[in-house]
Protein backbone atom coordinates (compact mmCIF):
# COMPACT_ATOMS: atom_id res chain seq x y z
CA UNK A 1 0.00 0.00 0.00
CA UNK A 2 2.76 2.44 1.01
CA UNK A 3 6.22 2.06 -0.48
CA UNK A 4 9.02 4.45 0.37
CA UNK A 5 12.08 4.22 -1.85
CA UNK A 6 15.48 5.63 -0.82
CA UNK A 7 13.97 8.75 0.73
CA UNK A 8 16.39 11.57 1.57
CA UNK A 9 15.27 14.72 3.40
CA UNK A 10 17.39 17.72 4.35
CA UNK A 11 16.75 20.61 6.72
CA UNK A 12 19.20 23.06 5.15
CA UNK A 13 22.58 21.33 5.25
CA UNK A 14 21.41 18.80 7.86
CA UNK A 15 20.36 15.41 6.51
CA UNK A 16 17.32 14.40 8.54
CA UNK A 17 16.50 11.18 6.64
CA UNK A 18 19.09 9.10 4.84
CA UNK A 19 17.91 6.68 2.15
CA UNK A 20 14.86 5.39 3.96
CA UNK A 21 13.11 2.49 2.27
CA UNK A 22 10.15 0.81 3.90
CA UNK A 23 6.80 -0.72 3.11
CA UNK A 24 3.42 -0.91 4.75
CA UNK A 25 1.12 -3.56 3.26
CA UNK A 26 -2.67 -3.60 3.15
CA UNK A 27 -4.23 -4.63 6.46
CA UNK A 28 -1.01 -4.37 8.47
CA UNK A 29 -0.16 -2.47 11.62
CA UNK A 30 3.46 -1.34 11.29
CA UNK A 31 5.38 0.51 13.98
CA UNK A 32 8.41 2.71 13.53
CA UNK A 33 10.38 3.10 16.73
CA UNK A 34 13.44 5.12 17.54
CA UNK A 35 14.90 7.56 20.06
CA UNK A 36 14.25 11.31 20.11
CA UNK A 37 15.49 13.23 17.07
CA UNK A 38 15.82 10.04 15.03
CA UNK A 39 13.72 11.55 12.21
CA UNK A 40 10.44 9.74 12.92
CA UNK A 41 8.23 12.82 12.80
CA UNK A 42 10.11 14.15 9.77
CA UNK A 43 9.35 10.91 7.94
CA UNK A 44 5.61 11.20 8.56
CA UNK A 45 5.57 14.90 7.67
CA UNK A 46 7.39 14.08 4.43
CA UNK A 47 4.89 11.35 3.56
CA UNK A 48 2.08 13.88 4.10
CA UNK A 49 3.71 16.47 1.86
CA UNK A 50 4.48 18.95 4.64
CA UNK A 51 8.26 18.54 4.43
CA UNK A 52 9.85 18.46 1.00
CA UNK A 53 11.79 15.44 -0.21
CA UNK A 54 15.34 15.93 -1.47
CA UNK A 55 15.54 12.57 -3.21
CA UNK A 56 13.62 9.33 -3.36
CA UNK A 57 10.00 8.45 -4.01
CA UNK A 58 6.86 7.81 -2.01
CA UNK A 59 4.32 5.49 -3.62
CA UNK A 60 0.86 5.17 -2.14
CA UNK A 61 -1.59 2.70 -3.65
CA UNK A 62 0.77 2.51 -6.65
CA UNK A 63 0.64 6.25 -7.33
CA UNK A 64 3.61 8.55 -6.85
CA UNK A 65 2.70 11.07 -4.12
CA UNK A 66 6.19 12.49 -3.60
CA UNK A 67 5.99 16.21 -2.77
CA UNK A 68 2.30 16.49 -3.63
CA UNK A 69 0.32 19.20 -1.82
CA UNK A 70 -0.82 17.91 1.59
CA UNK A 71 -4.54 18.20 0.79
CA UNK A 72 -4.08 16.08 -2.33
CA UNK A 73 -2.35 13.40 -0.28
CA UNK A 74 -5.19 13.40 2.27
CA UNK A 75 -7.67 13.14 -0.61
CA UNK A 76 -5.86 10.01 -1.84
CA UNK A 77 -6.56 8.32 1.48
CA UNK A 78 -3.43 8.88 3.57
CA UNK A 79 -4.54 10.09 7.01
CA UNK A 80 -2.10 11.56 9.54
CA UNK A 81 -2.58 12.24 13.25
CA UNK A 82 0.33 14.54 14.03
CA UNK A 83 2.41 14.71 17.16
CA UNK A 84 0.91 17.29 19.51
CA UNK A 85 -2.59 16.58 18.10
CA UNK A 86 -3.04 19.91 16.31
CA UNK A 87 -6.77 20.05 16.86
CA UNK A 88 -8.56 23.36 16.28
CA UNK A 89 -9.10 24.76 19.80
CA UNK A 90 -11.46 27.63 18.97
CA UNK A 91 -14.17 25.57 17.28
CA UNK A 92 -16.35 22.82 18.73
CA UNK A 93 -15.51 19.12 18.88
CA UNK A 94 -18.23 18.42 16.31
CA UNK A 95 -16.88 21.11 13.99
CA UNK A 96 -13.36 19.67 14.30
CA UNK A 97 -14.75 16.35 13.09
CA UNK A 98 -16.63 18.02 10.25
CA UNK A 99 -13.51 19.91 9.16
CA UNK A 100 -11.81 16.48 9.06
CA UNK A 101 -14.40 15.49 6.45
CA UNK A 102 -13.79 18.67 4.43
CA UNK A 103 -12.33 16.85 1.40
CA UNK A 104 -15.51 14.81 0.95
CA UNK A 105 -18.00 17.35 2.22
CA UNK A 106 -20.51 16.52 -0.51
CA UNK A 107 -20.89 12.89 0.63
CA UNK A 108 -23.32 13.79 3.42
CA UNK A 109 -24.67 10.28 3.95
CA UNK A 110 -21.19 8.78 4.34
CA UNK A 111 -20.20 11.55 6.74
CA UNK A 112 -23.16 10.69 8.99
CA UNK A 113 -22.13 7.02 8.97
CA UNK A 114 -18.51 7.85 9.81
CA UNK A 115 -19.60 10.17 12.59
CA UNK A 116 -21.66 7.37 14.12
CA UNK A 117 -18.69 4.96 13.95
CA UNK A 118 -16.33 7.47 15.52
CA UNK A 119 -18.79 8.14 18.33
CA UNK A 120 -18.98 4.37 18.93
CA UNK A 121 -15.20 4.22 19.09
CA UNK A 122 -14.81 7.31 21.30
CA UNK A 123 -18.18 8.03 23.02
CA UNK A 124 -16.69 11.01 24.85
CA UNK A 125 -16.53 12.92 21.55
CA UNK A 126 -20.30 12.73 21.22
CA UNK A 127 -20.77 13.78 24.82
CA UNK A 128 -18.50 16.78 24.35
CA UNK A 129 -19.68 17.57 20.81
CA UNK A 130 -20.66 21.17 21.49
CA UNK A 131 -17.68 21.98 23.68
CA UNK A 132 -14.76 24.01 22.34
CA UNK A 133 -12.03 21.54 21.45
CA UNK A 134 -9.45 23.57 23.39
CA UNK A 135 -11.27 22.74 26.64
CA UNK A 136 -10.84 18.94 26.27
CA UNK A 137 -8.29 16.99 28.31
CA UNK A 138 -5.12 15.73 26.60
CA UNK A 139 -6.52 12.24 26.13
CA UNK A 140 -9.80 13.54 24.75
CA UNK A 141 -7.90 15.81 22.36
CA UNK A 142 -5.93 12.81 21.11
CA UNK A 143 -9.20 10.95 20.50
CA UNK A 144 -10.49 13.99 18.65
CA UNK A 145 -7.35 14.16 16.51
CA UNK A 146 -7.77 10.48 15.63
CA UNK A 147 -11.48 10.95 14.98
CA UNK A 148 -10.79 13.97 12.77
CA UNK A 149 -8.31 11.96 10.68
CA UNK A 150 -10.81 9.10 10.40
CA UNK A 151 -13.44 11.52 9.07
CA UNK A 152 -11.27 11.80 5.95
CA UNK A 153 -11.93 8.04 5.41
CA UNK A 154 -8.24 7.12 5.10
CA UNK A 155 -7.02 3.81 3.70
CA UNK A 156 -3.85 4.17 5.71
CA UNK A 157 -3.73 6.02 9.03
CA UNK A 158 -0.38 7.33 10.27
CA UNK A 159 -0.10 8.21 13.95
CA UNK A 160 2.78 10.18 15.40
CA UNK A 161 3.43 9.40 19.08
CA UNK A 162 -0.26 8.84 19.88
CA UNK A 163 0.45 7.92 23.52
CA UNK A 164 2.71 10.89 24.22
CA UNK A 165 1.78 12.69 27.44
CA UNK A 166 -1.39 10.68 28.05
CA UNK A 167 -2.68 9.06 31.23
CA UNK A 168 -2.52 5.22 31.13
CA UNK A 169 -6.29 4.82 30.86
CA UNK A 170 -6.37 6.94 27.71
CA UNK A 171 -3.43 5.00 26.26
CA UNK A 172 -5.34 1.73 26.83
CA UNK A 173 -8.42 3.20 25.18
CA UNK A 174 -6.69 4.52 22.07
CA UNK A 175 -4.60 1.37 21.52
CA UNK A 176 -7.77 -0.71 21.84
CA UNK A 177 -9.29 1.60 19.22
CA UNK A 178 -6.32 1.01 16.87
CA UNK A 179 -6.82 -2.74 17.17
CA UNK A 180 -10.52 -2.37 16.47
CA UNK A 181 -9.86 -0.13 13.45
CA UNK A 182 -7.32 -2.62 12.09
CA UNK A 183 -9.79 -5.45 12.61
CA UNK A 184 -12.25 -3.48 10.47
CA UNK A 185 -9.62 -3.33 7.70
CA UNK A 186 -7.74 -0.06 8.29
CA UNK A 187 -3.99 -0.18 7.64
CA UNK A 188 -2.05 1.60 10.39
CA UNK A 189 1.46 3.03 10.58
CA UNK A 190 2.46 4.11 14.10
CA UNK A 191 5.49 6.09 15.14
CA UNK A 192 6.13 5.58 18.84
CA UNK A 193 8.62 5.74 21.67
CA UNK A 194 6.27 3.59 23.79
CA UNK A 195 7.60 0.50 22.03
CA UNK A 196 6.07 -2.26 24.13
CA UNK A 197 2.55 -1.03 23.66
CA UNK A 198 2.78 -0.27 19.95
CA UNK A 199 4.76 -3.34 18.93
CA UNK A 200 2.30 -5.48 20.89
CA UNK A 201 -0.46 -4.58 18.41
CA UNK A 202 1.80 -4.51 15.32
CA UNK A 203 2.61 -7.08 12.68
CA UNK A 204 6.00 -5.65 11.79
CA UNK A 205 8.33 -2.90 12.89
CA UNK A 206 11.25 -0.72 11.83
CA UNK A 207 13.88 0.98 13.94
CA UNK A 208 15.15 4.42 13.03
CA UNK A 209 18.25 6.11 14.43
CA UNK A 210 19.95 9.31 13.25
CA UNK A 211 17.84 9.34 10.11
CA UNK A 212 18.74 5.77 9.07
CA UNK A 213 16.75 2.56 9.32
CA UNK A 214 18.93 0.25 11.34
CA UNK A 215 16.66 -2.72 11.95
CA UNK A 216 13.42 -4.26 10.76
CA UNK A 217 11.48 -7.41 11.41
CA UNK A 218 8.35 -8.98 12.85
CA UNK A 219 7.04 -7.07 15.85
CA UNK A 220 7.54 -9.89 18.42
CA UNK A 221 11.22 -10.18 17.47
CA UNK A 222 11.74 -6.44 17.86
CA UNK A 223 10.06 -6.42 21.27
CA UNK A 224 12.52 -9.07 22.42
CA UNK A 225 15.54 -7.26 20.98
CA UNK A 226 17.79 -5.86 23.69
CA UNK A 227 19.23 -3.39 21.16
CA UNK A 228 15.81 -1.94 20.43
CA UNK A 229 14.96 -1.66 24.11
CA UNK A 230 18.22 0.08 24.94
CA UNK A 231 17.86 2.42 21.99
CA UNK A 232 14.36 3.53 22.86
CA UNK A 233 14.75 3.67 26.60
CA UNK A 234 18.22 5.26 26.53
CA UNK B 1 -19.28 77.62 25.29
CA UNK B 2 -20.32 74.33 26.85
CA UNK B 3 -18.74 71.55 24.73
CA UNK B 4 -21.24 68.97 25.98
CA UNK B 5 -24.09 70.44 23.92
CA UNK B 6 -22.40 69.15 20.75
CA UNK B 7 -22.01 65.62 22.07
CA UNK B 8 -25.29 64.12 20.73
CA UNK B 9 -24.59 65.36 17.19
CA UNK B 10 -20.94 64.23 17.38
CA UNK B 11 -22.09 60.88 18.73
CA UNK B 12 -24.29 60.40 15.66
CA UNK B 13 -21.40 61.28 13.35
CA UNK B 14 -19.11 59.00 15.36
CA UNK B 15 -21.46 56.06 15.00
CA UNK B 16 -21.44 56.46 11.21
CA UNK B 17 -17.67 56.76 11.09
CA UNK B 18 -17.47 53.82 13.46
CA UNK B 19 -19.52 51.73 11.04
CA UNK B 20 -17.00 52.47 8.29
CA UNK B 21 -14.09 51.57 10.57
CA UNK B 22 -15.98 48.41 11.49
CA UNK B 23 -16.25 47.42 7.82
CA UNK B 24 -12.53 48.00 7.26
CA UNK B 25 -11.75 46.08 10.46
CA UNK B 26 -13.98 43.21 9.28
CA UNK B 27 -11.88 43.09 6.13
CA UNK B 28 -8.74 42.64 8.24
CA UNK B 29 -10.41 39.95 10.33
CA UNK B 30 -11.62 37.93 7.31
CA UNK B 31 -8.03 37.51 6.11
CA UNK B 32 -6.61 36.94 9.59
CA UNK B 33 -9.19 34.25 10.23
CA UNK B 34 -7.98 32.36 7.16
CA UNK B 35 -4.26 33.00 7.55
CA UNK B 36 -1.92 34.90 9.79
CA UNK B 37 -1.59 37.72 7.31
CA UNK B 38 -2.25 41.33 8.21
CA UNK B 39 -3.31 42.92 4.93
CA UNK B 40 -2.29 46.57 5.02
CA UNK B 41 -3.79 47.04 1.56
CA UNK B 42 -7.24 46.71 3.15
CA UNK B 43 -7.83 50.48 3.12
CA UNK B 44 -7.07 50.54 -0.62
CA UNK B 45 -10.06 48.26 -1.25
CA UNK B 46 -12.24 50.93 0.40
CA UNK B 47 -10.65 53.68 -1.67
CA UNK B 48 -11.09 51.63 -4.86
CA UNK B 49 -14.75 50.94 -4.07
CA UNK B 50 -15.48 54.68 -4.24
CA UNK B 51 -13.05 55.64 -7.01
CA UNK B 52 -14.00 52.80 -9.37
CA UNK B 53 -17.74 53.44 -8.85
CA UNK B 54 -17.08 57.09 -9.72
CA UNK B 55 -15.22 55.99 -12.86
CA UNK B 56 -17.99 53.63 -13.94
CA UNK B 57 -20.58 56.43 -13.58
CA UNK B 58 -18.62 59.27 -15.16
CA UNK B 59 -16.30 57.38 -17.51
CA UNK B 60 -18.42 54.42 -18.61
CA UNK B 61 -21.86 56.03 -18.17
CA UNK B 62 -23.30 53.21 -16.09
CA UNK B 63 -26.31 53.89 -13.83
CA UNK B 64 -25.37 54.34 -10.16
CA UNK B 65 -26.49 50.93 -8.78
CA UNK B 66 -24.90 49.05 -11.67
CA UNK B 67 -21.70 51.08 -11.37
CA UNK B 68 -21.52 50.29 -7.65
CA UNK B 69 -22.09 46.58 -8.28
CA UNK B 70 -19.50 46.52 -11.07
CA UNK B 71 -17.01 48.35 -8.84
CA UNK B 72 -17.47 45.85 -6.00
CA UNK B 73 -16.95 42.97 -8.44
CA UNK B 74 -13.87 44.68 -9.92
CA UNK B 75 -12.38 45.20 -6.46
CA UNK B 76 -13.06 41.54 -5.59
CA UNK B 77 -11.03 40.61 -8.68
CA UNK B 78 -8.28 42.98 -7.48
CA UNK B 79 -8.37 41.18 -4.10
CA UNK B 80 -7.92 37.84 -5.85
CA UNK B 81 -5.06 39.30 -7.91
CA UNK B 82 -3.42 40.67 -4.75
CA UNK B 83 -3.39 37.14 -3.42
CA UNK B 84 -2.19 35.54 -6.65
CA UNK B 85 0.51 38.08 -7.48
CA UNK B 86 1.78 39.10 -4.05
CA UNK B 87 0.74 36.72 -1.27
CA UNK B 88 0.81 33.32 -3.00
CA UNK B 89 4.36 33.66 -4.41
CA UNK B 90 5.51 34.53 -0.87
CA UNK B 91 3.55 31.73 0.82
CA UNK B 92 6.69 30.17 2.26
CA UNK B 93 8.08 33.47 3.55
CA UNK B 94 7.59 34.64 7.14
CA UNK B 95 4.41 36.45 8.16
CA UNK B 96 6.43 39.65 8.65
CA UNK B 97 7.59 39.59 5.03
CA UNK B 98 4.02 38.99 3.89
CA UNK B 99 2.83 41.97 5.91
CA UNK B 100 5.54 44.16 4.38
CA UNK B 101 4.50 42.91 0.95
CA UNK B 102 0.93 44.08 1.59
CA UNK B 103 2.28 47.51 2.58
CA UNK B 104 4.09 47.59 -0.77
CA UNK B 105 0.96 46.45 -2.59
CA UNK B 106 -0.99 49.22 -0.85
CA UNK B 107 1.41 51.84 -2.24
CA UNK B 108 1.21 50.32 -5.73
CA UNK B 109 -2.61 50.23 -5.69
CA UNK B 110 -2.86 53.79 -4.41
CA UNK B 111 -0.45 55.18 -7.03
CA UNK B 112 -1.99 53.16 -9.85
CA UNK B 113 -5.35 54.62 -8.87
CA UNK B 114 -3.85 58.13 -9.06
CA UNK B 115 -2.43 57.32 -12.49
CA UNK B 116 -5.63 55.82 -13.89
CA UNK B 117 -8.32 57.92 -12.24
CA UNK B 118 -6.52 61.13 -11.28
CA UNK B 119 -5.66 62.70 -7.96
CA UNK B 120 -8.69 64.95 -7.51
CA UNK B 121 -11.13 64.03 -4.74
CA UNK B 122 -14.22 62.20 -5.97
CA UNK B 123 -17.75 62.32 -4.60
CA UNK B 124 -20.72 60.08 -5.21
CA UNK B 125 -24.35 61.17 -4.79
CA UNK B 126 -26.14 59.94 -1.63
CA UNK B 127 -28.26 56.82 -2.19
CA UNK B 128 -31.52 58.47 -1.14
CA UNK B 129 -31.10 62.22 -1.12
CA UNK B 130 -29.31 64.47 1.34
CA UNK B 131 -32.21 65.98 3.25
CA UNK B 132 -31.28 65.44 6.92
CA UNK B 133 -33.72 63.70 9.24
CA UNK B 134 -34.34 65.22 12.66
CA UNK B 135 -34.27 62.69 15.49
CA UNK B 136 -34.53 64.20 18.98
CA UNK B 137 -32.64 67.31 17.93
CA UNK B 138 -29.94 65.36 16.09
CA UNK B 139 -29.63 65.80 12.34
CA UNK B 140 -28.87 62.61 10.48
CA UNK B 141 -28.36 62.40 6.73
CA UNK B 142 -30.02 59.31 5.19
CA UNK B 143 -26.66 58.05 3.89
CA UNK B 144 -25.58 57.49 7.52
CA UNK B 145 -28.51 55.10 7.94
CA UNK B 146 -27.46 53.24 4.78
CA UNK B 147 -23.95 52.90 6.22
CA UNK B 148 -25.27 51.58 9.54
CA UNK B 149 -27.75 49.19 7.94
CA UNK B 150 -25.17 47.80 5.53
CA UNK B 151 -22.63 47.36 8.31
CA UNK B 152 -24.99 45.28 10.41
CA UNK B 153 -26.18 43.30 7.39
CA UNK B 154 -22.60 42.50 6.37
CA UNK B 155 -21.70 41.63 9.95
CA UNK B 156 -24.50 39.04 10.10
CA UNK B 157 -23.70 37.66 6.64
CA UNK B 158 -20.03 37.31 7.57
CA UNK B 159 -20.93 35.81 10.94
CA UNK B 160 -23.05 33.24 9.15
CA UNK B 161 -20.30 32.47 6.63
CA UNK B 162 -17.63 32.19 9.35
CA UNK B 163 -19.52 30.26 11.99
CA UNK B 164 -22.28 28.39 10.21
CA UNK B 165 -20.65 27.08 7.04
CA UNK B 166 -18.00 24.40 6.66
CA UNK B 167 -15.89 26.69 4.47
CA UNK B 168 -15.92 29.32 7.24
CA UNK B 169 -14.84 26.77 9.81
CA UNK B 170 -12.16 25.45 7.47
CA UNK B 171 -10.91 29.02 7.08
CA UNK B 172 -10.68 29.44 10.82
CA UNK B 173 -8.98 26.06 11.13
CA UNK B 174 -6.42 27.15 8.52
CA UNK B 175 -5.45 30.06 10.69
CA UNK B 176 -5.57 28.54 14.17
CA UNK B 177 -3.54 25.47 13.22
CA UNK B 178 -2.05 25.44 9.72
CA UNK B 179 -0.54 21.95 10.14
CA UNK B 180 -3.79 20.53 11.47
CA UNK B 181 -5.60 22.12 8.50
CA UNK B 182 -3.14 20.68 5.98
CA UNK B 183 -3.56 17.22 7.47
CA UNK B 184 -7.35 17.61 7.42
CA UNK B 185 -7.24 18.00 3.65
CA UNK B 186 -7.89 21.74 3.55
CA UNK B 187 -6.29 23.55 0.61
CA UNK B 188 -5.06 26.44 2.74
CA UNK B 189 -3.88 28.60 -0.15
CA UNK B 190 -7.36 28.43 -1.66
CA UNK B 191 -8.85 29.49 1.69
CA UNK B 192 -6.58 32.54 1.77
CA UNK B 193 -7.47 33.26 -1.88
CA UNK B 194 -11.17 33.21 -0.99
CA UNK B 195 -10.56 35.38 2.07
CA UNK B 196 -8.81 38.05 -0.03
CA UNK B 197 -11.79 38.14 -2.40
CA UNK B 198 -14.38 38.41 0.38
CA UNK B 199 -12.31 40.96 2.23
CA UNK B 200 -11.88 43.07 -0.91
CA UNK B 201 -15.64 42.89 -1.49
CA UNK B 202 -16.40 44.11 2.04
CA UNK B 203 -13.84 46.91 1.65
CA UNK B 204 -15.33 47.97 -1.68
CA UNK B 205 -18.85 48.04 -0.23
CA UNK B 206 -17.53 50.27 2.55
CA UNK B 207 -16.02 52.53 -0.10
CA UNK B 208 -19.30 52.80 -2.03
CA UNK B 209 -21.16 53.62 1.20
CA UNK B 210 -18.76 56.20 2.57
CA UNK B 211 -17.88 58.16 -0.57
CA UNK B 212 -21.21 60.09 -0.62
CA UNK B 213 -20.40 61.32 2.92
CA UNK B 214 -16.65 61.99 3.00
CA UNK B 215 -15.47 61.95 -0.64
CA UNK B 216 -12.53 59.77 -1.60
CA UNK B 217 -9.28 60.05 -3.49
CA UNK B 218 -6.31 57.85 -4.39
CA UNK B 219 -4.65 58.43 -0.99
CA UNK B 220 -7.72 57.95 1.23
CA UNK B 221 -7.08 54.25 1.77
CA UNK B 222 -3.96 54.46 3.92
CA UNK B 223 -5.49 56.27 6.88
CA UNK B 224 -8.75 54.29 6.62
CA UNK B 225 -6.72 51.08 6.60
CA UNK B 226 -4.82 52.12 9.71
CA UNK B 227 -8.01 53.12 11.51
CA UNK B 228 -9.62 49.82 10.56
CA UNK B 229 -6.59 47.99 11.90
CA UNK B 230 -6.79 49.94 15.16
CA UNK B 231 -10.51 49.11 15.41
CA UNK B 232 -9.77 45.40 14.93
CA UNK B 233 -7.13 45.49 17.68
CA UNK B 234 -9.29 47.55 20.05
CA UNK B 235 -12.31 45.27 19.64
CA UNK B 236 -10.42 41.99 19.96
CA UNK B 237 -8.06 40.71 17.30
CA UNK B 238 -9.43 38.02 15.02
CA UNK B 239 -13.11 38.34 15.94
CA UNK B 240 -15.90 39.66 13.72
CA UNK B 241 -17.78 40.98 16.74
CA UNK B 242 -14.58 42.59 18.03
CA UNK B 243 -14.05 44.34 14.72
CA UNK B 244 -17.55 45.82 14.79
CA UNK B 245 -17.36 46.85 18.45
CA UNK B 246 -13.85 48.28 17.98
CA UNK B 247 -15.02 50.23 14.95
CA UNK B 248 -17.86 51.87 16.84
CA UNK B 249 -15.73 52.58 19.92
CA UNK B 250 -13.06 54.20 17.78
CA UNK B 251 -15.53 56.19 15.70
CA UNK B 252 -17.38 57.52 18.74
CA UNK B 253 -14.24 58.37 20.76
CA UNK B 254 -12.63 60.06 17.78
CA UNK B 255 -15.72 62.04 16.88
CA UNK B 256 -16.65 63.18 20.39
CA UNK B 257 -13.06 64.22 21.06
CA UNK B 258 -13.69 67.17 18.72
CA UNK B 259 -15.85 68.73 21.43
CA UNK B 260 -12.85 69.00 23.72
CA UNK B 261 -9.75 69.24 21.54
CA UNK B 262 -9.06 70.90 18.18
CA UNK B 263 -10.45 68.84 15.28
CA UNK B 264 -6.96 68.63 13.72
CA UNK B 265 -5.93 66.20 16.46
CA UNK B 266 -8.82 63.83 15.69
CA UNK B 267 -6.67 61.31 13.84
CA UNK B 268 -4.15 61.23 16.68
CA UNK B 269 -6.95 60.20 19.06
CA UNK B 270 -7.25 56.85 17.25
CA UNK B 271 -3.58 56.12 17.87
CA UNK B 272 -3.86 57.13 21.52
CA UNK B 273 -6.76 54.68 21.85
CA UNK B 274 -4.55 51.99 20.26
CA UNK B 275 -1.71 52.68 22.71
CA UNK B 276 -4.06 52.62 25.70
CA UNK B 277 -5.54 49.29 24.59
CA UNK B 278 -2.10 47.80 23.98
CA UNK B 279 -0.97 48.91 27.45
CA UNK B 280 -4.01 47.88 29.43
CA UNK B 281 -5.82 45.17 27.46
CA UNK B 282 -3.63 43.88 24.64
CA UNK B 283 -6.10 41.19 23.60
CA UNK B 284 -8.75 43.88 22.96
CA UNK B 285 -12.22 44.34 24.43
CA UNK B 286 -13.60 40.97 23.29
CA UNK B 287 -10.26 39.27 22.67
CA UNK B 288 -9.96 35.54 23.06
CA UNK B 289 -6.94 33.98 24.75
CA UNK B 290 -6.92 31.25 22.07
CA UNK B 291 -6.38 33.77 19.34
CA UNK B 292 -3.69 35.59 21.31
CA UNK B 293 -1.64 32.55 22.03
CA UNK B 294 -2.00 30.78 18.72
CA UNK B 295 -1.73 33.49 16.14
CA UNK B 296 0.94 35.86 17.30
Interface residues (C-beta under 8 A of the other chain):
Chain A: X48 X49 X50 X69 X70 X71 X74 X75 X79 X80 X81 X82 X85 X86 X87 X88 X89 X90 X91 X95 X96 X98 X99 X100 X102 X103 X105 X134 X145 X148 X149 X152
Chain B: X166 X169 X170 X172 X173 X176 X177 X179 X180 X181 X182 X183 X184 X185 X186 X187 X188 X288 X290 X291 X294
